[in-house]
Every structure is written in structure tokens, then in C-alpha cells.
Amino acid sequence: MKRPDVAIVGGGLVGRCLAWRASLSGARVVLYDSASSRGTNSAAWVAAGMIAPTTEAIDADVQVTAMGNNSLKLWPQWLAELPMPVFYRDTGTLLLWHREDAGEAARAQSMLASRQAESCVQCLESSQIAEVEPELGIRFSQALYVPGEAQIDNRGLLKAVGFALEEAGVECHWETALEEGNFPDSGIVVDCRGMGAKGDFRSLRGVRGEIVRLHAPEIELNHMLRLLHPRYPVYIVPRADGKLVVGATAIESEDRSPASVRGVLELLTSAYSMLPALAEARILEFNTQVRPALPNNLPAIQFDREQRVMRINGLYRHGFLLTPTIVEEVLGLLSGRSTGRWRCLDVNCSAPVFGSLNNSREMQTCLSS
């Protein structure tokens, strides 16, 4: 059996998407992950699956916004190529705030203006809010509406990409943990282990996320909702079948233990203050997860040419926002088609790792050299 062109270690969101897209490009790919094919041990399993580049511009680097806008274009193309449908909705985001937090709204508007993103945002008055989102009624006197932002069913996507890997004949070794120094023989290894690579990826830290999933078939939301709050910015994401995903995304901690009573109370109280109808929702599950982040909260790609190991890490809370753009960039780097557009990635490999991904024989020759 010929050695694979690419061995991907880590089958979370980035790893399995890269394996899928690389296989479509003609590469022989092998994938390893310490968890099952469902992806239950990955940060993507717990995520809300939001693709909201303009909203993220309030706090994120301008390059994150640009990469997110690119991903927003790529996601529908990717979903159309999957072997099964995945819930996807691009009706946009409503940014809300309580009267006492008007200063936070002013800060958000100022940041959007500084990032030249204010043209993407519409200011709504109370009656307009009630019209576009009847469940909110006239509780809020003002809101900001960001059309076109999207969300994707995170678990549905992991499942669909898993099926796509099977269809493509990708050799997947689930429940197989690999560590640095024990990587398989291949043309190149791409390390996508996230927090699993902390011992090998300098300055990596964890950011804890807490999410509750609710069942509330009587609540019909048309948009993603985000509460602008200086300390606890909560979001509510409506899914199919009357389900809602509620969370807050930036707790500086690597604690993987279950949510605390205080954490649950703060999360649900904030969500209830935004949407009182949640009082009768049924709690399906509470989840916590730790996302990998670097000191600047930007993603990075590092390449050790001697060891032929490429490392992708630091997606922070922007997994679904950035994954398509990062995967396309990695494929470009490997085949020499990278534009170098995303300077925040701090890529330190300017030359192609191998030839055209569409020519597997040529690639194998280059990798063997």
C-alpha cells in the first residue's frame, strides 16, 4: 500500500474538513482522531455554528472579519457538495441591548464604523424589531440588524463530512490517539489536534465555552439573537425542530468540568432577560468545551519543513467562521496556489510543499523528493 500524500491528525472541524477537501482535490489522505467519528470530543460538537463576520468585527481583528466574509461565501458551496443535507440559515443577526447597557451599544457601533462595517448594519426602532422578530415584541427600543449572517448545524455538519470521507474512500482511524513524535509516515502531516497539541504548539491556551440546548417548539425565531453586554454577551441561535442553542463564548479557563450552578444561572438569566418566553423551554443538555487560542486570538499555520509537519491551530471561538477559508488556504499552500492574502495566519512556508493536488502522481513524486 502506497503511503498517503497527507496524514491529518485530529478529526474535529478543521481536520475532517481538510481531509474531505484534500481528497476531492485528488490527494491520498489518511485521518487520525482520538475520538469517534461523531466528533463528540471536539470543540465543534459543542459549538453554536455561527458564521457572523460583521458581528465578530465588534471585538475581533479586521483579518478575522475578512476571512469570515470569505467563509460566508464558501459554506453554501461546500454544503452543496455534501452527500446529505445540513441545516443552514442565513437570515442574519439581531444585536440587542438593555437600556442600562446603551454604552455597550455605542461601543459596538463605534467599532463597526472603525472597521468600515457599519454599511452592513441596519438600525431598527421598537416597531421594526417587533415586525422582523415578533417573539421580541416591543421589549427593546432599538436594535442593530446584520443581514446575511448565517448559522450551520454543527453536529449535522460533522456527520455529513464523516459520510463524505467514507464516500471518498479516505482511510479514517477513529479512536486512535497520536502524539508528536509518533506521527505516521506520509508525504506531509497536518496537525489539527487543537488543545491536544498544547505540548507542541507554543503559547496555546484554552478558552472555555458553555452552551445549553433547549427545546421550545412554541418559540419561532427568525434570526440569531445576541445581547450586547459588557460582561456576559449571550446569544440565542434557533435551530430546526423547535431547538435553540444558547451560549456565551469567552471564559478564560481550561477547565473542562461540567457547568457550575453560577454559570448556568448567569447564562439562562441573561437569555431570559432577552427572551422571557424561554421560561417554559425544556433543557435538553448542558455542555462545556475548551477552544484553542493563541495570545493574539488569531489562527496560525506553522510548517516544519525538516519534519514535514504543518500545524494549524488557534481558531479561538471562530471555528465555523474561519474553517473554510483556512482549509482553502492550506490546500493552496500545499499545492503552491496560495495568494498570501491572510497575513494574520503568520504562515512561515512560502514555497509549495508539493505539486498540484489535482495530480496525485506528480504530488507523490514531489513528496518523495
N, C-alpha and C positions, 0 to 999 in steps of 0.2 A: 504494500500500500504506500502510495506516494505521500510524503509529508505535506501537511497543509500549507497553503500560502500564508494564511493568517490564523493565529490562535488567539482567541479572545477569552480573557479570564475575567469573569464577572458577568452574570446574565441578568442584571437589572435593566432599567430602561435604556441607558446608553449602550450597554453591551449587547443586548439582544437586538436592538435596532441596527447597530453597526453590523452585526453578523448577518442580519437579513439583507441590508442594502449591499454589503460587500458580496454576498452570494449572488444577488441579482446582477452584479457587475461582472460576474464570471470567475470570482475567486473561489478557491477551495478553502473552506472555513471550518474550524472546529471551535466549539464553545464549551467553556467550563464554568460551573457555578456551584457554590456550596449548598444552595437551597434547591427546592423542587422547581419544576417547570412553571409552576403557578406564579413564581416570583414573590412569594409571601414574606420573604426575609429582606426584600429590597425597600428602599425609601419610596419607590414608585407605587408600591402596593398600598401605602398609607396616604399618598398624595391626593389632592383635590383635582389635579389635572387641569389647572387654569393656564391659559395662553393669553396673557393680558399685558402686552408690552407697554402700552401707554400708561396704564395704572402703575406698573412697576417703575415707570420713569420718575415717580414721586420720590423714590428713595434709591433706586439702582443707578449704576453707572450708565452713561449715554450709550456705550457699546452694547450693554445688555439689552437696551431698548431696540437698538438697530438689529441685533441678532434675533431678538424676539419677533420683530416685524417680519424678518425673513422666514422664521419658522412658521409664522401665521400663514404664510403663503404655501409653505411646503406641506403642512399637515394634511390638507384636503387631498393633495396629490398622493401622498403616502397611503392614506386610508382607502383611496380608490383602488390601490393595488393589493390590498389585503384579501385573504380568502374568505373572510366573514365580516359582516358589518360591525362597526364600533360606534357607539353613541357619541355624536359630536354636535355641538351647538355654538353658533357664533352670533348670538343676539346682543352681545355686549355686556358692559358692567355699569351698575349704578353705584356711585360713591355717595355715601350718606354721612351725616354728622348731626349730633345733638346741638342745641343752641349754645350750650356752655363750651362746646368744642369748636366754635366758629374760627378760632385762631388756627386750629389744625387744618381746617378747610382752606383758609387763606394761605397757609404754608404750602399746601398741595397745589393750589392754583399757581403760586409763585414758582414752584419747582417745575411744573409743567410748562410754564411760559419760558423759563430759562433753558429748558430742553427743546424748545420750539415744538412742543407737542400740544399746545393749547388749541390749535386749529382742529384737532381731532376730538375736542371735548365740547359738549353742549351743556349750557346752564339751564336747569329746569326749575320752575316755580312749583308751589304746592299742587296746584290743579293739574299741571302737566305730569308731575310724578304719579298722581292718582290715576291719570289716564294711561300711562305706559306700564304702570305696575299697580293694578288695583288692590293687591293684598296690602300695600303700604298705606292706602287711604291718604289722609292729609296729615299724617303724623309728622312729616318733615316739611319745613317751609322752603327748603332749597335742596338741590342735589346736582351732581355732575354726572352726565351720561356719556359713556365712552362706547360708541357703536363699533361693531365688528370684532370685538374681543371674544375669545372662544374658550370652550372647555371640552375636555375629552374624558370619556370613561376610562380611568386609569387601569382598572383591573381587566376591563374588556379589551383594552389595547394589549396588555401583556399576554393575554390568552391568544388573541388573534396573531400577534407576531410569533408566538410559540408555534401555532399551526403553520404559519408561513415558513418557519425554519424547517419543519417536518417536510412540507411540500418541496422545499428546495434541496432536500437531502443533506442539510447541514448536520454534521456529527455533533450531537449535544451530549455532554457529560454532566447531567444534573446530580446534585448531592455529592459533588466532588470538589473538595476544598484544595486549592493550590496556593502556595506561598512563594514569595520572591526567592529565587534560587532553585525552585522546583517547577519552573515553567516548562511546558512541553517543547519538543523540537519542532520548529516551524520556520517559515521564512521570516516572519516577524510576530512578536507577541504584543498584543494590545491589552494593557492592564486597565480594566474598568471596575475595579473592586470597591470604589468609593471608600467608606470608612475602613474597609478591610485592608486597605493599603496604607493605613496610617503609619505603620512602622517603616515604610519605604518612601513616603511622599512627604517631603519637608513641609512643616508649618500647617499641616492639615488639622482642622478642628471640627468638632461636631456642633450642629445646631438642631436642637430638639423641636419637633413639631407635634402638636396634639390635635387630634381630629375626632369628632363624633359623627356617626352616621345615623340619620333619623329616618323614620317612615312617617310621612304626613300627607296622605293622598288628598286631603281636603285643601291643601295649600298649593296653589298654582302660581309659580313664579315665572316670569318671562325673561329675567336677566340674572346674572350673578350680582350679589349684593356685597359691598364692602363698607365697613364702618370706619370712618376716619377718626382715630382716637390716638392721643399722644402716647398711651402706654399699652393698650390692648386692641389693636386693629383686627377685628374679627371679620370673617367672610362667610357667606352662605351661598352654596352652589347647588342649583336644582338639577336633579338627575331624572332619568326615566323611572316610571312605575312609582311615582309619588315619593321618591327618596331625596334626601337633602344631605349635603356634606357641609359640616360646619367646622371651622378651624381657626387657629391663629398660628403664625408661621415662624416666629423668630425668637426662640428661647435659647440663650447661650448656655447650653449644657449638653453633655454627652451621656446623660442619664437615660437609660433605656427602660427603666421600670415603668409600670402602669401609671396612668394619670393620678394625681393626688386629688383629694376632696376639694382643696382650694382651687386647683387648676380647673376641675370640672365646673365648680360653681362660677368662677370668673368667665369661663368660656360660654356657658349657657346663659348666664345673666346678661352678658354683652349681646349675645344673639337675640335674647328675648327683648332687650331694650330696643332692638331694631325691628323685630317682627314678633309682637306679642302672641300671634296665633301659634307659635311654636310650643306654647304651654301644653297643648294636647298631643304633640308629636310623641311618637314612641321611639325610645332609644334602641337602636339595633346593635351598635358596638362602639366602644371607645378604643382608639389606637394611638400609640406613640411611636415615633421613629426619629432617628438621628440622621441628618443630612450632612454630607461632607462639604466643608467650606475652607477657603484659604483666607489669609489676613485681609485681602482687599475685596473679598466676596465676589471675585471674578473667576471664571473657569480657566483652566490651563491645560496645555498639551506639552508634555516633555518627551524627548526622544533620546535614548541612549543608543547611539549608532553602534558602539562596540558590542553591547549586549543584544542589540536589535530588539529593544523593548520600548514601546511607546506607552506613555501613561496619560490617561485622561481623568481629570478629577476637578473637584471644587465647584460643582454646579450649584451648590448652596440650595436655596429654595426654588431655583429656577429650572428644575429638571425638564418639565414638559415645555417650558418656554424656549429652552435652548437646544434640546436634543437634536432636532432635525438639522439645524444649522451646524452644530458641532460634528455630527456624523458626516454631513456632506463635506465639511472642511477636512476631516480626517481622510476621507476617500480621495479628496483632491491632493492632499499631502502625499499619500501613498503612491499615487499614480502620476505626480508631477503636474497636476492641474490646479493647484491651489493658487488663489489670487492674492493671498496675504491680506485680505480685506479686514479681518478681525484682529486688530493689533492687540486687543486685550487678552488673547489666548496665550501670548508670550511663547509662541512656538519657537523652539530652537533647532528646527531641522528645515533648512531652506531647500535642500535638494530632494528630488523624489526618492522614496525608499525602494520602489520598483516601478516597472513599466506599466503600460496601460492595463487597468483592471479588466478590460474587455478582452484581453488576450492572455488567457491563463498560461499558455505555454511560454510566451515571452516573459510573463511575470515570474514563472518558476526559474527560468534561466537567470534573470536578474537577481532573484533571491539567493540562488546558489553561488553566485559570484563572490 
